[in-house]
Amino acid sequence: MVKVKTFSSQLRIFHVKEELETLDKTVNEFLKKNKIKKVVSVSDSATANIDGGTMGLIRVVAYE
């Protein structure tokens, strides 16, 4: 059975690299903690504020 888990991260100017590394670490810890061996899909989507600037990132992981 395929399951889906969503992760999110706020992106702040001048801190994006660190925030993306933290998001990667969070996802990897989830996979390790739950002993997930098969990832079906990983997808990122940016969220925007009313001015059109990127303000966050949503990562969706589908796994078995």
CORCORKA-V49847 format. One record per residue. N is the residue number from 1. D_FIRST is the distance of its C-alpha to the first C-alpha in whole Angstrom. Layout:
n = (N:N)
d_first = (D_FIRST:D_FIRST)
This chain:
n = (1:2:3:4:5:6:7:8:9:10:11:12:13:14:15:16:17:18:19:20:21:22:23:24:25:26:27:28:29:30:31:32:33:34:35:36:37:38:39:40:41:42:43:44:45:46:47:48:49:50:51:52:53:54:55:56:57:58:59:60:61:62:63:64)
d_first = (0:4:6:10:13:17:20:23:27:30:32:36:39:40:37:34:34:33:31:29:29:28:25:24:25:23:20:20:21:18:16:18:19:15:15:12:13:11:12:11:14:16:19:22:24:27:29:33:35:38:40:37:37:34:33:29:26:23:20:16:14:10:8:6)
